[in-house]
Amino acid sequence: MAWYYPEHVCGHGSERIQLYGKHTGRERILEAIERQPCPKCRLKAAYAQHPELPELTGSDKQVVWAAEIRAGYATHFPERLTKVATETTARWWIDHRGEINSLVAKAQAAIDSAKLRGED
């Protein structure tokens, strides 16, 4: 177990994280974390994709995670977004992420197969 202060790709780095396991495993996880933007920048990016959506409520980590889930859903299903846009709790988006992710995956697969059929 050790505490780390990762320097994210966006340049921010004030968050303190605790990692467990062998040194090599911790270093690999730390490198993966440092290749991502910080949580605040990820949240800004998710909100910027769909500024018409209301802000989410919950803990900081929940809000970042849920905003990314919702942004993926909004990108693939803009016509359905009005039905779920009223859900402003991060918990709801996280609890339903399996259903949402399977819908997004099916939509992406349909898009990909249509592209393949068009190219043949």
C-alpha positions in Angstrom: 0.0 0.0 0.0 1.3 3.4 -0.9 0.0 7.0 -1.5 0.6 8.7 -4.8 0.0 12.1 -6.3 -0.5 11.5 -10.0 0.2 14.2 -12.6 -2.6 13.9 -15.1 -2.2 14.4 -18.8 -4.2 17.7 -18.5 -1.5 19.1 -16.2 -3.5 18.9 -13.0 -2.2 16.8 -10.1 -3.4 17.6 -6.6 -5.4 14.5 -6.0 -4.1 11.9 -3.6 -4.7 8.2 -4.3 -3.9 5.0 -2.4 -2.8 2.0 -4.4 -2.3 -1.6 -3.2 -0.3 -4.5 -4.4 3.2 -5.1 -5.5 5.4 -2.1 -6.6 5.3 -3.0 -10.3 1.5 -3.3 -10.2 1.1 0.0 -8.5 3.4 1.7 -11.0 1.4 0.3 -13.9 -1.9 1.5 -12.4 -0.3 4.9 -11.7 0.8 5.2 -15.3 -2.7 4.4 -16.5 -4.2 7.0 -14.2 -1.7 9.6 -15.4 -2.6 9.0 -19.1 -6.2 10.2 -18.3 -7.4 13.8 -17.7 -8.1 14.6 -14.1 -11.7 14.1 -12.8 -12.6 17.8 -13.0 -11.4 18.0 -16.7 -13.3 14.7 -17.5 -16.4 16.2 -16.0 -16.1 19.4 -17.9 -15.6 17.5 -21.2 -18.7 15.3 -20.5 -20.8 18.4 -19.7 -19.5 20.2 -22.8 -20.7 17.4 -25.1 -24.3 18.1 -24.1 -24.6 21.4 -22.3 -28.5 21.2 -22.5 -28.5 18.5 -19.9 -28.9 19.4 -16.2 -26.0 19.0 -13.8 -25.8 15.7 -11.8 -25.9 15.4 -8.1 -23.8 13.0 -5.9 -20.2 12.7 -4.8 -17.5 14.1 -7.0 -16.4 10.6 -8.2 -20.0 9.6 -8.8 -20.8 12.7 -10.8 -17.8 12.3 -13.1 -18.6 8.6 -13.7 -22.3 9.2 -14.3 -21.6 12.2 -16.6 -19.5 10.0 -18.8 -22.2 7.3 -18.9 -24.8 9.9 -19.8 -22.7 11.5 -22.5 -22.2 8.2 -24.2 -26.0 7.6 -24.1 -26.8 11.1 -25.3 -24.4 10.7 -28.2 -26.0 7.4 -29.5 -29.7 8.1 -28.5 -30.4 11.9 -28.8 -34.1 11.2 -29.5 -34.5 9.2 -26.3 -32.6 11.7 -24.2 -35.6 13.8 -23.2 -37.1 10.7 -21.4 -34.1 10.3 -19.1 -32.8 13.8 -18.9 -34.9 14.4 -15.9 -32.7 11.9 -14.0 -30.2 14.2 -12.2 -28.8 11.8 -9.6 -25.5 10.2 -10.5 -26.6 7.1 -8.6 -29.4 6.4 -11.1 -27.0 6.6 -14.1 -24.5 4.3 -12.3 -27.1 1.8 -11.2 -28.4 1.6 -14.8 -25.1 1.6 -16.6 -25.3 -2.0 -17.6 -28.5 -1.5 -19.5 -27.3 1.8 -20.9 -23.9 0.4 -22.0 -25.6 -2.6 -23.7 -27.9 -0.2 -25.6 -24.9 1.9 -26.7 -23.0 -1.2 -27.7 -25.9 -2.5 -29.8 -26.3 0.8 -31.5 -22.6 1.0 -32.3 -22.7 -2.6 -33.7 -25.7 -1.6 -35.9 -23.8 1.4 -37.2 -20.7 -0.6 -37.9 -22.5 -3.4 -39.7 -24.4 -0.8 -41.8 -21.0 0.7 -42.8 -19.7 -2.7 -43.7 -22.7 -3.5 -45.9 -22.4 -0.1 -47.6 -18.7 -0.7 -48.4 -19.3 -4.2 -50.0 
